[in-house]
Structures are given as structure tokens and as C-alpha cells.
Amino acid sequence: MTPLATDRARYDRATAHLDAPFAIVDLDAFDANARDLARRAGGKPVRVASKSVRCRELLGRVLAMDGFAGIMSFTLAESVWLARAGFEDVLLAYPSADRAGFAELAADPKLSAAVTVMIDDPAQLELIDRARDGGREEIRVCLELDTALRLLGGRIRIGSYRSPLSEPAQLAELARSIARRPGFRLVGLMAYEGHIAGVGDAPAGRPLRSRAVGLMQRVARRELAARRAAAVRAVRAVAPELEFVNGGGTGSVQSTAAEAAVTEIAAGSGLYLPRLFDDYTSFSGRPAALFALPVVRRPGVGAVTVLGGGYPASGAAGADRSPVPHLPEGLRLAPMEGAGEVQTPLLGSPADDLLIGDKVWFRHAKAGELCERFDTLHLVEGDRVTGSVPTYRGEGRTYL
């Protein structure tokens, strides 16, 4: 049997007692991916991106491993929930307008010590102050450097639209505003290089795109390393007590860790390794999160239909945002239907060997978004399910 056929047989044996649809995490693959992330970070701690995991049990599992420290969260309500659950170092990676959350943070010394919030505009400080509702606890804040690569005097921009702070002087000015403002303490600087970490440089069958992406990323890495170092110097001149400088992402762990100015790496998608992370030359891993759908129809030769499956990923719409059949090998989506809301036709010769009730195993496109579809992750070790844990959704927590 091929390795993939072996995996299929193993997953089918492990879950023979479960009725699909359901989702699994292969713990052997999950742990191997975690060890690889830590290895690539070269001794710098990896802060785990919770949006890429969305399961408290698995967040705790990876944070108990060597090389990992802290959580990077995605909403303030989630940050508070995690801090109340005992996670002691939570960096909110996105600005928030959650006034109730800020009031809770400002009123609780334990929460305010555990949670750091993101700032890139003085108006956000104003919002927090108005939301305090009498709370006097000091709010820990982090600044975000926009990492987009700008060419031809800014006429060409490559990268995510995130912070308005792209230059060291801008960061230093906001740092001075924070220093003058009681009730806040600047503790960190973050710079997420999505155009490097989140864009594969080896898309299958697209050699011209591969060369173009590789060239862009080489230029972007050099430019960002110099600008990030200058930004850190500028901010430390105002706030010498700065505790951390966060950078990276699953796709850029090695290159970001090599920068002396960076003290920690952010990563999360590399734990589950969804299919968007297949197209990188800098690393490889093992798919750890999968979902199974049952065959419910056999509409013709070379075709079956499974129940459900329409789980597209966020981002610009395109084929790369769709889940894909993974096991058995050789199945493909019907081009005129794709992955459907309540049923998904699949084409290919392996369909003729599938019976009503058999499972087809799928890979999703973006890591933690799978957990918005399932309330439980069944944990597979070898050919057994050794536990079942709730996702955020399973705990009644759907933050976005």
C-alpha cells in the first residue's frame, strides 16, 4: 500500500464506530509538526496563533512542549476567556472595539496582567479609556508594524492591509503617546509578514508564479529585516523595557527567527497543516486535521455523492479556498458544482469502489476555520481514537 492508502486504512479502522460527518486530529502528525516548528524557530519561542487551532485542549498540548510560549489570540472576548481559563500570556493580534471586554480587562488585575492588546492608532487608546468604566488596571499594549513591501515610491504595494504604521518614526511617535498617557504600558512590537509567511512559493504546476513569488519574497525579506530592526531601535529608544518583538508565521519561521531584532515567532497553521501550506520550499509537514464525509449516493459510473462539504476558507474567493478530497486518492470535485452546502459530488475511478456509508476524507484550506464547522475533534493515535475534545464551537464559543 502507498503511504496515503495506509493512512486511509488506519483512519477508517480508528473511526469505524463513528458516523460521519466528523473531524479528526492525528496526534502523531500534530506533534511532529509542532516539533518541526520549534526546530525551525532555532531556539526562539513560538507563540501559538489560536485562530489556527481553536481548541483549548490542543492549545494546552502544544504549549506544554519545548519551544512554545504564549498565545496569539484573535478577539478580545477570546483573550479574556483564555486568560480566565489559566493561559497566562495572551497577545491579542488585532485591534478591538469591544468596550465590555476592555472594561473587564481594566477592572481585573489578573486579566490585565495576562492579556496584551494591539494598538496602531491613538483613537484606539481613546476608545479603551472611554470603555474603562472606572477600572484602573494598567493595560498592556503592543504596536504593530505594517510589513507590506512598497515599490516604485509606494505605487505598488505587496502585502496585507493591516497597520497604518509602516515607518520607524511613526511607531516611535505612537510609543511616545503611550508613554505620556497614564493607564497604559507599551510591552511589545508585532510585525506579521503575510506576503512571506502566508504565500506559498512553489504552487504545483505554476513555474512562472513560483519564480515570481520567490523573487518577491527574497526582496521583501531583505527590506523588512532592515526596516524591522530600525523600528525596534526606534521604539526601544522610547520604551527600553519592551518585553517582546513578535514576527513570522508558519511559512517564514526560519527567516524571521534569523533576525536578531525578533525575540519570538508566531505560528499556528503548521500544526494542522491545511492544504494552503503544501506549496512551500522552506518546509514540509504532515496533514494532521482532516474531516470525513459519508457516501450517500452513487449517481453513476465514476461518481459518488457525499453529505455536506461546503466549507470554504476565508480570503479572496478561488479554487484554493475550497476543501479537497484527500482519501481515497484520485477523487476530485465536480467542476460545475464544487463543494456543496448539503452535498458534494466527487468524480474519479476510485468512486466505483466506494459503497453507501463509506467515508471520504477531506483536507480543508485554512487551519482553524475547520473548527467552526465541527464541535468535536476526535484524537487519533495509530489506528485508535484515544480521546475526543471540544472545539471553541463545542464549548459554545464562536467569536467570529
Sequence and secondary structure as in RCSB ss.txt:
>XXXX:A:sequence
MTPLATDRARYDRATAHLDAPFAIVDLDAFDANARDLARRAGGKPVRVASKSVRCRELLGRVLAMDGFAGIMSFT
LAESVWLARAGFEDVLLAYPSADRAGFAELAADPKLSAAVTVMIDDPAQLELIDRARDGGREEIRVCLELDTALR
LLGGRIRIGSYRSPLSEPAQLAELARSIARRPGFRLVGLMAYEGHIAGVGDAPAGRPLRSRAVGLMQRVARRELA
ARRAAAVRAVRAVAPELEFVNGGGTGSVQSTAAEAAVTEIAAGSGLYLPRLFDDYTSFSGRPAALFALPVVRRPG
VGAVTVLGGGYPASGAAGADRSPVPHLPEGLRLAPMEGAGEVQTPLLGSPADDLLIGDKVWFRHAKAGELCERFD
TLHLVEGDRVTGSVPTYRGEGRTYL
>XXXX:A:secstr
  HHHHHHHHHHHHTTTS SSEEEEEHHHHHHHHHHHHHHTTTS EEEEGGGT  HHHHHHHHTSTTEEEEEES 
HHHHHHHHHTT   EEE S    HHHHHHHHH HHHHHHEEEEESSHHHHHHHHHH TT    EEEEEE    EE
EGGGTEEES    S  SHHHHHHHHHHHHHSTTEEEEEEEEE HHHHTS S  TT HHHHHHHHHHHHHHHHHHH
HHHHHHHHHHHHH TT  EEEEE GGGHHHHHT TT  EEEE HHHH  GGGSS SS      EEEEEEEEEEEE
TTEEEEE      SSS SGGGS EEEESTT EE TTT S SSEEEEESGGGGG  TT EEEEE SSTGGGGGT S
EEEEEETTEEEEEEE TGGGT    
